[in-house]
Structure formats: structure tokens, C-alpha cells
């Protein structure tokens, strides 16, 4: 598991998880039985894994500022907490943004954290269920942020 408490590299992790799930399904289908862990992956699947590992190498260049609060924010105005959620046939997730009012009156959104999960294999393909799971996930994430932010 990767240590990513705020979920900033979560999209990269989810791509790998989905690719692993797809690889297992393809290999299991070809083998007509248990998953052969020593079988070579080739074709389009091999290209996708190569692209994924290339993307992982570039993660070392990703940088995030340590502070969520912009330097020029208006101290008289509290930030707004904005939540987004989504679901698709394979997964669902939620993310939280703080929207700050700056001294010049403009607004700036800052990603606070994100969370996502793969849908259960038996329920894969149920977009409506995953949309609702994403909404519940968003509500729980909001409650956690409000409870722990002080």
C-alpha cells in the first residue's frame, strides 16, 4: 500500500488497481481456470502496464504546497468547504476543496483531500449504485473533515 493520507496521488493508484483487476480477468479468461501468476502479459495489456509504470516514475516530480491556506486570503472570511463525488462502472470516489476569498475579492479553490474505492467485483458495472456510494462517501468525508479540522 502507498502512504497517501490526503489522497493526492490517488488517481495514479486507482489506475494501477483497475489495470491489475483487468489483467487478472484477462489472464483468468485465457487460462480457463485459476489465475496463472507466472504467465506473461503481452499485447495491449503490456503497453498499458508500461504506460502506467512510466507515469509512476514521473510522480517524483509532483509537488504540493504544505499550506492549504493562500498567503493573500481575507482573514475576515471563513473558507467554504465544497464536496464533489462521482461513480462509474468500476469505482466511486469523493474529493473536498476549500474555497478561500482573497484580499482582492477573487476566490481560490484548494484541494484538501480525496478518497476513492474500487467497486466490488460482483457489483462491477452498476453505475447508479456507485454514484450513490460516491455520494455517501462524500458525506462521510465531509463529516470527518468538519470533526477533525477544529
C-alpha positions in Angstrom: 0.0 0.0 0.0 1.1 3.5 -0.7 1.1 6.1 2.1 -1.1 8.8 0.8 -3.2 10.1 3.7 -4.7 13.0 1.8 -5.3 11.1 -1.5 -3.3 13.4 -3.7 -1.8 10.5 -5.7 -5.0 8.5 -5.6 -5.8 8.8 -9.3 -2.5 7.1 -10.1 -3.1 4.4 -7.6 -6.6 3.8 -8.9 -5.3 3.4 -12.5 -3.0 0.6 -11.2 -5.7 -1.1 -9.3 -8.1 -1.1 -12.3 -5.3 -2.3 -14.5 -4.5 -5.2 -12.1 -8.2 -6.1 -12.0 -8.4 -6.1 -15.8 -5.1 -8.2 -16.1 -6.4 -10.8 -13.7 -9.7 -11.0 -15.6 -8.0 -11.4 -18.9 -5.4 -14.0 -17.7 -8.1 -16.0 -15.9 -10.3 -16.0 -19.0 -7.4 -17.2 -21.2 -6.4 -19.9 -18.7 -10.0 -21.2 -18.2 -9.3 -21.7 -14.5 -7.3 -20.3 -11.7 -5.2 -17.2 -12.3 -1.8 -18.2 -13.6 0.5 -15.8 -11.8 3.6 -16.7 -13.8 2.0 -16.1 -17.2 3.5 -13.4 -19.4 1.3 -10.3 -20.1 1.5 -9.2 -23.8 -0.3 -7.1 -26.4 -2.3 -4.1 -25.4 -2.2 -5.1 -21.7 1.6 -4.9 -21.7 1.6 -1.5 -23.4 -0.9 -0.2 -20.7 1.3 -1.5 -17.9 4.4 0.1 -19.5 2.5 3.4 -19.7 1.4 3.1 -16.1 4.9 2.5 -14.8 6.2 5.4 -16.9 3.6 7.6 -15.2 4.7 6.3 -11.7 8.2 7.4 -12.4 7.1 10.9 -13.1 5.3 11.1 -9.7 8.6 12.1 -8.0 8.3 15.5 -9.8 4.8 16.2 -8.4 4.9 18.8 -5.6 2.2 20.2 -3.4 2.4 23.3 -1.2 2.4 22.4 2.6 -0.2 25.0 3.4 -3.8 24.8 2.3 -4.4 28.5 3.1 -3.3 31.0 0.4 -1.0 33.7 1.6 -3.3 36.5 0.4 -6.6 35.3 1.8 -9.0 37.6 3.5 -8.8 36.9 7.3 -12.3 38.1 7.9 -13.9 35.5 5.6 -14.1 31.8 6.5 -13.4 29.3 3.7 -16.2 27.3 2.1 -16.0 23.5 2.1 -17.0 22.2 -1.3 -17.5 18.4 -1.9 -17.7 16.5 -5.2 -18.5 12.9 -5.7 -18.7 10.6 -8.7 -19.2 6.9 -9.6 -18.6 4.9 -12.7 -18.9 1.2 -13.5 -15.6 0.4 -11.9 -15.2 2.7 -9.0 -16.5 5.6 -6.9 -14.9 8.5 -5.0 -15.2 11.9 -3.5 -13.0 15.0 -3.1 -13.0 18.0 -0.9 -12.0 21.6 -1.7 -11.6 24.7 0.5 -12.7 27.8 -1.4 -10.9 30.9 0.0 -11.8 34.5 -0.6 -8.7 36.5 -1.4 -8.0 40.1 -0.4 -8.8 41.4 -3.9 -12.3 39.7 -3.7 -11.5 36.8 -6.1 -11.8 33.2 -4.9 -9.3 30.4 -5.0 -10.1 26.6 -4.6 -7.5 24.3 -2.9 -7.8 20.5 -2.9 -7.9 19.3 0.7 -8.2 15.6 0.2 -9.8 12.9 -1.9 -10.8 9.3 -1.4 -11.9 6.5 -3.9 -12.6 2.8 -3.9 -13.0 0.1 -6.5 -16.5 -1.3 -6.7 -17.0 -4.9 -5.7 -16.2 -7.3 -8.4 -19.7 -8.8 -8.2 -21.3 -5.4 -8.5 -19.0 -4.1 -11.2 -20.9 -2.2 -13.9 -23.6 -0.8 -11.6 -23.1 2.9 -12.2 -26.1 4.0 -10.3 -25.0 2.1 -7.2 -21.5 3.5 -7.5 -22.9 7.1 -7.9 -24.8 6.7 -4.7 -21.8 5.1 -3.0 -19.8 8.1 -4.1 -22.4 10.5 -2.6 -22.3 8.6 0.7 -18.5 8.6 0.6 -18.6 12.4 0.1 -20.9 12.9 3.1 -18.7 10.8 5.3 -15.6 12.6 4.1 -17.2 16.0 4.9 -18.2 14.9 8.4 -14.7 13.6 9.0 -13.1 16.9 7.8 -15.5 19.0 9.9 -15.0 16.9 13.0 -11.2 16.9 12.7 -10.5 20.4 11.4 -11.2 22.2 14.6 
